């Protein structure tokens, strides 16, 4: 028999800020914390459940970004639960500053979609850095080299670039792009950056 779940949810802390102290302390992972409350027939649930999270570009309808993240054996006690959601599943364009919503499903003899989708809101420290985003290094030899990009959302780097910084600027049709990096093992003449 399929349960009919109701939920009241909130985002605890969006751990998506990789800038600032992250450079000093080491590369952060891509997880963020999601906390919520699961209610069934007006009563808080106490059970182990499987949940599936997906990222969307609209509160209803819209397009899914990236792939689903499934969390097994989520411990729900008196209706309350906490899940570490890996945002890497949502793709490179998942968190680019545009509005996003999290859709949550609970498995019980089939997937049941909880409604409504939950808006993703920024952590207070992230608000201090409008227009700034980071991307992880795609070079396995230099995983500690995050890329910092500011300004226009179309600013980008070429695959394999390590440790680049785009300080801002750029407009539609004229984005700023980093085509090479400045790894310590290469001379500047080997790695043009425009």
C-alpha positions in Angstrom: 0.0 0.0 0.0 1.3 3.4 -0.9 1.5 6.1 1.8 0.3 9.6 1.2 3.0 11.9 2.4 2.8 15.6 3.1 5.9 17.6 3.8 7.0 20.8 5.3 10.6 21.5 4.3 13.3 24.1 4.5 16.9 24.4 3.4 19.2 24.5 6.4 22.4 25.8 4.9 23.5 25.9 1.3 27.1 24.7 1.3 27.6 25.9 -2.2 30.1 28.6 -1.5 33.5 27.4 -2.5 35.2 30.8 -2.5 37.2 32.7 0.1 38.3 30.5 3.0 37.9 27.4 0.8 41.1 28.3 -1.0 43.1 28.4 2.2 41.5 25.4 3.9 41.4 23.1 0.8 38.8 22.2 -1.7 35.2 21.8 -0.4 32.9 19.0 -1.5 29.7 19.6 -3.5 27.2 18.7 -0.8 24.6 20.9 0.8 22.4 20.2 3.8 18.6 19.8 3.3 16.4 19.5 6.3 12.7 18.8 6.3 9.6 17.4 7.9 7.6 14.4 6.6 4.0 14.1 7.6 1.6 11.2 6.9 -2.1 11.5 7.6 -1.5 14.5 9.8 1.1 12.6 11.9 5.0 12.9 11.9 6.7 9.9 10.2 9.3 7.8 12.0 10.9 5.4 9.6 13.8 4.8 7.3 12.9 6.1 3.8 14.5 6.5 0.4 14.4 10.0 -1.1 15.1 11.3 -4.5 16.1 14.9 -5.2 16.1 16.7 -8.5 16.8 20.3 -9.5 14.5 22.3 -11.6 14.5 25.8 -13.2 10.8 26.5 -12.4 8.5 26.1 -9.4 6.2 23.9 -11.6 6.8 22.4 -15.1 10.1 23.8 -16.4 13.2 21.7 -17.1 15.2 19.4 -14.9 18.9 20.2 -14.5 21.4 17.4 -14.4 20.4 14.0 -12.9 18.6 12.8 -9.8 20.3 12.4 -6.4 19.0 9.4 -4.4 19.5 9.1 -0.7 18.8 5.6 0.8 18.0 4.9 4.4 17.1 8.5 5.4 16.4 8.4 9.1 13.1 10.2 9.7 12.4 10.7 13.5 9.2 12.4 14.6 8.9 13.7 11.1 12.3 15.4 10.9 15.1 14.4 8.6 18.4 15.8 7.3 20.1 14.8 4.0 23.4 15.7 2.5 22.5 16.3 -1.1 25.4 16.1 -3.6 24.9 19.0 -6.0 27.5 17.5 -8.5 24.5 15.5 -9.8 22.9 18.7 -11.0 25.5 19.6 -13.6 27.7 22.5 -14.2 24.8 24.9 -14.9 22.9 23.7 -11.8 23.9 26.6 -9.6 24.8 29.6 -11.8 22.8 32.3 -9.9 19.5 31.7 -11.7 16.4 30.7 -9.6 16.2 27.0 -8.8 13.8 24.6 -7.1 14.3 21.2 -5.5 11.8 18.5 -6.2 11.7 15.7 -3.6 10.2 12.2 -4.0 9.8 9.5 -1.4 9.8 5.8 -2.3 7.0 3.6 -0.8 5.7 1.0 -3.3 6.6 3.5 -6.0 7.9 7.1 -6.1 5.6 9.8 -4.6 6.4 13.4 -5.5 6.1 15.8 -2.7 4.6 19.1 -3.5 5.3 22.0 -3.9 8.9 22.1 -5.1 11.2 23.9 -2.6 13.0 27.1 -3.7 16.7 27.1 -3.3 17.7 30.2 -1.4 21.3 31.5 -0.8 23.1 31.3 2.4 23.8 34.7 3.9 27.5 34.7 3.1 26.7 33.8 -0.5 24.7 37.0 -0.8 27.8 39.0 -0.2 29.3 37.7 -3.4 26.7 38.5 -6.2 27.8 37.3 -9.6 30.6 35.1 -8.3 30.7 31.4 -8.9 33.4 28.7 -8.8 34.0 25.6 -10.8 36.0 22.6 -9.7 39.2 21.8 -11.5 38.8 19.2 -14.3 42.5 18.4 -14.3 43.1 15.3 -12.1 46.7 16.2 -11.7 45.7 19.5 -10.0 42.4 19.0 -8.2 43.2 21.8 -5.7 43.0 24.4 -8.5 39.4 25.8 -8.4 38.3 28.3 -11.0 36.7 31.6 -9.8 34.5 33.4 -12.3 32.8 36.7 -11.7 30.6 39.0 -13.8 28.5 37.9 -16.7 27.0 34.4 -16.4 28.4 33.6 -19.9 32.0 34.0 -18.8 33.7 30.6 -19.0 36.9 28.6 -19.1 38.1 25.9 -21.5 38.0 22.3 -20.2 41.2 21.4 -18.4 41.9 25.0 -17.1 43.2 25.1 -13.6 43.3 28.0 -11.1 41.9 30.7 -13.5 40.2 33.8 -12.3 37.9 36.0 -14.3 37.3 39.1 -12.2 34.2 40.3 -13.9 32.9 42.1 -17.0 31.6 40.3 -20.1 28.3 40.9 -21.9 26.1 38.8 -24.2 28.1 38.2 -27.4 31.3 39.3 -25.7 32.0 37.0 -22.7 35.4 36.7 -21.0 37.0 33.3 -21.4 40.1 31.8 -19.9 41.7 29.5 -22.5 44.7 28.3 -20.5 45.9 28.2 -16.9 48.9 29.2 -14.9 49.9 26.0 -13.2 53.3 26.3 -11.4 54.8 23.6 -13.7 54.2 25.6 -16.8 55.6 28.9 -18.1 53.2 31.7 -18.9 54.2 31.4 -22.6 52.9 27.9 -22.6 49.4 28.9 -21.3 47.8 31.9 -22.9 45.0 33.4 -20.9 42.7 35.9 -22.6 
